[in-house]
């Protein structure tokens, strides 16, 4: 799910457009599952997913880039300037918080 890079991390995500409740939904097929209320139309769900990742990692949305999966629910984003350990801690905390049980 998190792939370290020299300048940041790549994160594999699964986006659920038109979700009733936005935010982290857990893990699906070893991808971070993120719900967004925006539809998968005109790139709106992609933009919302980038914003959600930025918010989750406490970085500006300008440091998050969609690098693969523009027309798919399965995407890869690159987050510039974040430490892999920090990203893992924040993502793990969000996954734990999203677990209803």
Secondary structure, DSSP 8 states (H G I E B T S, - for coil): -EEE-SSEEEEEEEEETT-SS-EEEEEETTEEEEE-SS-SSTTHHHHHHHHHHHHHTT--GGGEEEEE-TTSSEEEEEEET--HHHHHHHHHHHHHHH---
